[in-house]
Amino acid sequence: MFRLLVQTPDATRKRVALVTEHGIPVAVIGLRQLGRYDYELVTWVIVPDPMFPAKPGYWMPAIEALGVEVFVTWRRMESPPPPSQLIRFKETIPVYQISCSDDFEGYWRQSGHWNTVNKCRKRCKDFTFAVNAPGAAEWIIRNWGPTWERKPVVVNDSILVAKYLENQGRCYSLVLLDQDKLVAGHTFFTHRNDIVWVHTYRDPAYDAQGCWHTPNGPGLSLGSRSWLWDNRLGWTP
């Protein structure tokens, strides 16, 4: 997958850096050029796996060896980022996790949200729930990009990765359909024994029925069905 990302051309300039120690390769880094002197990793906000192929413990030294400014997302790594004098800015964002073996309906009842979830399901009872419907992953990601202000190149690479992982049984697109029309969708990637929520989108044409940010509608209905689907598979979203 990493090779596919770095070798697929796009509107920006991609480069591959081989990092060695005493002539022995320790990391291969894929970069996407943003400006004259700054870059981002080609995997940035796209995959939940390690940022690039590297020997254990060499991720930070490899980035330092580049000698350029690089935007990095350090997520789902085996340990927190080690200290470095070259880090100019660092922001920590919390990530929430719940076991798929939990009793979701019991939690919703206990937290006082069950009536909202149940009402939402009734409003969307005529929609069909589907997993990996044809074209679903691309539809979700194509629309997710502009909604969340992602660059077109990130959107294209995200679709590339989603299709690659779907062929391996590691990407699931969960959608609601109004007959044959896609209404709302999430994509999930499997990573180790977890399932990671990656992209989300709902068609604003259905806002009259509510949306993800309102108490009722297809977004919340899809969310509640997604958690129960994850529960049956035994993953941790």
C-alpha positions as CSV (number, residue, x, y, z in Angstrom):
1,M,0.0,0.0,0.0
2,F,2.8,2.4,0.8
3,R,4.4,1.7,-2.5
4,L,1.1,2.4,-4.2
5,L,0.8,5.7,-2.5
6,V,4.2,7.0,-3.3
7,Q,4.2,5.8,-6.9
8,T,0.8,7.2,-7.9
9,P,1.2,10.6,-9.5
10,D,-0.9,13.6,-8.5
11,A,-1.0,17.3,-8.8
12,T,1.6,17.8,-6.1
13,R,5.2,16.6,-6.1
14,K,5.9,13.4,-4.3
15,R,9.4,12.3,-3.1
16,V,10.8,9.2,-1.5
17,A,13.6,9.5,1.1
18,L,15.7,6.6,2.0
19,V,17.2,7.0,5.5
20,T,20.3,5.0,6.4
21,E,22.5,4.6,9.5
22,H,26.1,3.7,8.7
23,G,25.0,2.7,5.2
24,I,22.2,0.4,6.4
25,P,18.6,1.4,5.5
26,V,16.4,2.1,8.6
27,A,13.4,3.9,7.0
28,V,11.7,4.8,3.7
29,I,9.7,8.0,3.9
30,G,7.1,9.1,1.4
31,L,6.6,12.9,1.2
32,R,4.2,15.2,-0.5
33,Q,5.5,18.7,-1.2
34,L,3.4,21.6,0.0
35,G,5.7,24.6,-0.6
36,R,9.2,25.3,-1.4
37,Y,10.6,23.9,1.8
38,D,7.7,22.2,3.6
39,Y,6.2,18.7,3.2
40,E,3.7,16.3,4.6
41,L,3.8,12.6,4.8
42,V,1.9,10.9,2.0
43,T,0.1,8.9,4.7
44,W,-1.1,12.0,6.5
45,V,-4.7,11.6,7.7
46,I,-5.1,8.7,5.3
47,V,-4.0,5.5,7.0
48,P,-4.1,4.4,10.7
49,D,-0.9,2.3,10.3
50,P,2.6,3.6,11.1
51,M,3.6,6.6,9.1
52,F,6.1,4.9,6.9
53,P,8.2,1.7,6.9
54,A,10.9,1.9,9.5
55,K,12.9,-0.2,12.0
56,P,11.4,0.0,15.5
57,G,12.5,3.2,17.3
58,Y,13.6,4.9,14.1
59,W,10.5,6.9,13.3
60,M,11.6,10.2,15.0
61,P,15.3,9.9,14.0
62,A,14.3,9.3,10.4
63,I,12.0,12.4,10.4
64,E,14.8,14.5,11.9
65,A,17.3,13.3,9.3
66,L,15.2,14.8,6.5
67,G,16.2,18.3,7.3
68,V,12.9,19.9,6.1
69,E,9.7,20.9,7.8
70,V,7.3,18.0,7.8
71,F,3.7,17.8,9.0
72,V,3.2,14.6,10.9
73,T,0.2,12.8,12.5
74,W,1.5,10.5,15.3
75,R,-1.6,8.3,15.7
76,R,-2.0,4.6,16.6
77,M,1.8,4.3,17.0
78,E,3.2,1.9,19.6
79,S,4.3,4.8,21.9
80,P,4.0,8.6,22.3
81,P,6.4,10.7,20.1
82,P,9.8,10.9,21.8
83,P,11.1,14.4,22.7
84,S,13.0,16.2,19.9
85,Q,14.6,19.7,19.8
86,L,13.4,19.9,16.1
87,I,9.7,19.8,17.0
88,R,8.4,23.3,16.4
89,F,4.7,22.7,17.2
90,K,2.8,19.9,18.8
91,E,-0.9,19.5,19.4
92,T,-2.5,16.6,21.3
93,I,-6.0,15.7,20.4
94,P,-8.0,13.1,22.4
95,V,-9.2,9.9,20.7
96,Y,-12.2,8.1,22.1
97,Q,-12.5,4.3,22.1
98,I,-15.2,1.9,23.2
99,S,-15.3,-1.9,23.2
100,C,-17.6,-3.5,20.7
101,S,-18.6,-6.0,23.3
102,D,-20.3,-3.3,25.3
103,D,-24.1,-3.1,25.6
104,F,-24.8,0.0,23.5
105,E,-28.6,0.0,23.9
106,G,-28.1,-0.4,27.6
107,Y,-25.7,2.6,27.6
108,W,-28.1,4.7,25.6
109,R,-30.9,3.9,28.0
110,Q,-28.7,4.6,31.0
111,S,-27.4,7.9,29.6
112,G,-30.9,9.1,28.6
113,H,-30.2,9.0,24.9
114,W,-32.3,6.0,24.0
115,N,-35.4,8.0,23.1
116,T,-33.4,10.1,20.7
117,V,-31.8,7.1,19.1
118,N,-35.1,5.2,18.8
119,K,-36.9,8.3,17.4
120,C,-34.1,8.7,14.8
121,R,-34.3,5.0,13.8
122,K,-38.1,5.4,13.2
123,R,-37.6,8.5,11.1
124,C,-35.2,6.6,8.9
125,K,-36.9,3.2,9.0
126,D,-37.5,3.3,5.2
127,F,-33.8,3.6,4.5
128,T,-31.7,0.5,3.8
129,F,-28.6,-0.3,5.7
130,A,-25.8,-1.8,3.6
131,V,-22.1,-2.8,4.0
132,N,-19.7,-2.2,1.1
133,A,-22.3,-1.3,-1.4
134,P,-20.8,-0.7,-4.9
135,G,-19.2,2.7,-5.1
136,A,-19.9,3.5,-1.5
137,A,-16.4,4.1,-0.3
138,E,-15.6,6.5,-3.1
139,W,-19.0,8.4,-2.6
140,I,-18.3,8.8,1.1
141,I,-14.7,10.0,0.6
142,R,-15.4,12.3,-2.4
143,N,-18.0,14.1,-0.4
144,W,-16.1,14.0,2.9
145,G,-13.1,15.8,1.4
146,P,-14.8,19.2,0.6
147,T,-16.9,19.0,3.8
148,W,-13.8,18.7,6.0
149,E,-11.6,21.0,3.7
150,R,-9.3,18.2,2.6
151,K,-7.1,18.8,-0.4
152,P,-8.1,17.0,-3.6
153,V,-4.8,15.0,-3.6
154,V,-5.6,13.7,-0.1
155,V,-9.1,12.7,-1.2
156,N,-7.7,10.9,-4.3
157,D,-5.1,9.0,-2.2
158,S,-7.7,8.2,0.5
159,I,-9.9,6.6,-2.2
160,L,-6.9,4.7,-3.5
161,V,-6.2,3.3,0.0
162,A,-9.8,2.5,0.8
163,K,-10.1,0.4,-2.4
164,Y,-6.8,-1.3,-1.7
165,L,-7.9,-2.2,1.9
166,E,-11.4,-3.2,0.8
167,N,-9.9,-5.8,-1.6
168,Q,-8.1,-7.2,1.5
169,G,-11.2,-7.2,3.7
170,R,-9.8,-4.4,5.8
171,C,-12.1,-1.5,4.8
172,Y,-15.8,-1.4,5.4
173,S,-18.2,1.2,4.1
174,L,-21.5,1.4,6.0
175,V,-24.2,3.3,4.3
176,L,-27.9,4.2,4.4
177,L,-29.8,4.2,1.1
178,D,-33.0,5.7,0.0
179,Q,-34.0,3.0,-2.5
180,D,-30.8,3.2,-4.7
181,K,-29.6,6.6,-3.6
182,L,-26.8,6.9,-1.0
183,V,-27.9,9.1,1.9
184,A,-25.1,8.8,4.6
185,G,-22.0,6.7,5.1
186,H,-19.0,5.9,7.3
187,T,-15.8,4.2,6.3
188,F,-13.9,2.0,8.9
189,F,-10.4,0.5,8.6
190,T,-9.4,-2.5,10.6
191,H,-6.1,-2.1,12.4
192,R,-4.8,-4.8,14.6
193,N,-7.9,-6.0,16.6
194,D,-9.6,-2.6,16.3
195,I,-11.9,-1.0,13.8
196,V,-11.1,2.7,13.2
197,W,-13.7,5.2,12.1
198,V,-12.0,7.2,9.2
199,H,-14.5,9.1,7.0
200,T,-18.1,10.2,7.4
201,Y,-20.6,12.1,5.2
202,R,-24.4,12.6,4.9
203,D,-26.3,14.1,2.0
204,P,-27.5,17.6,3.0
205,A,-30.5,17.2,0.8
206,Y,-31.9,15.1,3.7
207,D,-31.3,17.8,6.3
208,A,-35.1,18.3,6.5
209,Q,-35.2,14.9,8.2
210,G,-32.3,15.8,10.5
211,C,-28.6,15.1,10.1
212,W,-25.5,14.0,12.1
213,H,-25.5,17.3,14.1
214,T,-29.1,17.2,15.0
215,P,-31.0,14.9,17.4
216,N,-32.9,13.1,14.5
217,G,-31.9,11.8,11.1
218,P,-29.9,9.5,8.9
219,G,-26.5,10.4,10.5
220,L,-27.5,9.3,14.0
221,S,-29.5,6.4,12.6
222,L,-26.4,5.2,10.7
223,G,-24.2,5.7,13.7
224,S,-26.3,3.6,16.0
225,R,-26.5,0.8,13.4
226,S,-22.8,1.0,12.8
227,W,-21.9,0.4,16.5
228,L,-24.3,-2.5,16.6
229,W,-22.7,-4.0,13.4
230,D,-19.2,-3.6,15.0
231,N,-20.5,-5.3,18.1
232,R,-21.5,-8.4,16.2
233,L,-18.1,-8.6,14.6
234,G,-16.3,-8.1,18.0
235,W,-14.1,-5.1,17.0
236,T,-13.4,-2.0,19.0
237,P,-14.4,1.2,17.1
